[in-house]
Amino acid sequence: MVRKTVKATKSQVQGGKGEVEFEHILDKDELNGHGSLYAKVRLKPGCSIGYHKHIGNTEPYYILEGHGTFIDNDGTKTEVGPGDVCVIEVGQGHSMENNSDQDLVFMALIYNE
């Protein structure tokens, strides 16, 4: 089977600022109970994904384009760019901010413990 990605825009994701664009690659059913999200994510300048925890799952980010600030479980802020991988362990929290003047694009995969 071949199909197109499903595009969706959500506002104030996890309490963050602005809108987040998702290109859903696989939906929850297609992940066969192993996870809930596999998507290409776009944060426009000034937008963010708010701080949230992953209980029973994890969500690595792989940065494709642009630059942003990853806020880790302990509050550490790290500037990220293309090729960086943001690792979130099961039970930890995180957020992502785009404080630049370019779009920030990354892959996100939420998979179960």
C-alpha positions in Angstrom: 0.0 0.0 0.0 1.1 3.5 -0.8 -0.6 6.7 0.4 0.1 10.3 1.1 0.9 11.7 4.5 -1.9 13.2 6.4 -1.4 16.9 7.2 -2.8 18.6 10.3 -2.3 21.8 12.1 -2.8 22.1 15.9 -2.8 25.2 18.1 -1.0 25.5 21.5 0.3 21.9 21.5 0.9 20.7 25.1 0.3 24.3 26.1 2.9 25.8 23.7 2.7 28.9 21.6 1.3 29.3 18.2 0.5 26.5 15.7 2.4 23.2 15.0 2.1 21.6 11.6 2.2 17.8 11.5 2.7 15.5 8.5 1.5 12.2 9.9 3.5 9.4 8.3 1.9 6.6 10.3 -1.2 6.8 12.4 -1.8 5.0 15.7 -3.5 2.0 14.1 -0.6 1.6 11.6 1.9 1.5 14.5 0.1 -1.7 15.6 0.0 -0.9 19.3 3.7 0.0 19.5 3.2 3.7 19.6 1.0 6.7 18.8 2.8 9.1 16.5 5.3 9.1 13.7 5.3 12.5 12.0 7.3 15.3 10.4 6.8 18.4 12.5 7.1 22.0 11.6 7.4 24.9 14.1 7.1 28.3 12.5 9.2 31.2 14.1 7.9 32.0 17.6 6.0 28.8 18.0 6.7 26.0 20.6 5.6 22.6 21.9 4.9 23.0 25.6 6.6 21.0 28.4 5.1 17.5 28.8 6.0 14.1 30.2 6.1 10.7 28.6 4.7 8.1 30.9 4.9 4.6 29.4 6.4 5.9 26.2 9.2 8.0 24.7 9.6 10.5 21.9 12.9 11.2 20.2 13.2 14.1 17.8 15.5 14.2 14.8 16.2 17.7 13.5 16.0 18.1 9.7 16.0 21.9 9.1 16.3 25.1 11.1 17.4 25.8 14.6 15.6 25.8 18.0 15.8 25.3 21.7 15.2 21.9 23.2 14.3 22.0 26.9 15.2 18.7 28.6 13.7 16.9 31.7 16.0 18.8 34.1 15.2 22.2 32.5 18.5 22.4 30.6 18.1 24.4 27.4 20.2 23.2 24.4 20.4 24.8 21.0 19.7 22.3 18.2 20.1 22.1 14.5 20.1 19.8 11.5 21.4 16.3 12.4 20.9 16.6 16.1 18.9 13.9 18.0 16.9 14.9 21.1 16.5 11.8 23.3 13.7 11.7 25.8 13.8 8.7 28.1 10.6 7.0 29.3 9.0 9.0 32.2 10.9 12.2 31.3 9.5 15.5 30.1 10.6 18.0 27.4 9.6 20.9 25.2 10.8 22.5 22.0 10.9 26.2 21.0 11.6 27.9 17.8 13.1 31.3 18.6 14.7 31.7 15.2 13.5 33.5 12.1 13.3 30.2 10.1 11.0 27.2 10.3 12.2 24.4 12.6 11.5 20.9 11.0 12.0 17.6 12.8 10.9 14.0 12.8 9.0 12.8 16.0 8.2 9.2 16.9 6.2 8.4 20.1 6.7 4.7 20.8 5.8 2.6 23.8 8.1 1.5 26.6 
